[in-house]
């Protein structure tokens, strides 16, 4: 029984999966933040273009 417990304590394969999960979550947060900022800029750009096309000169 102690041998099984000692093997369980030394097993680090679950830690690797958790690390990969944390890295994937960090990448997702950075991507979402970047896309949101870019989307806001693009929305402003297209709104400005639309206003110039509609407004009489």
Residue pairs with C-beta under 8 A, 6 or more apart in sequence:
none
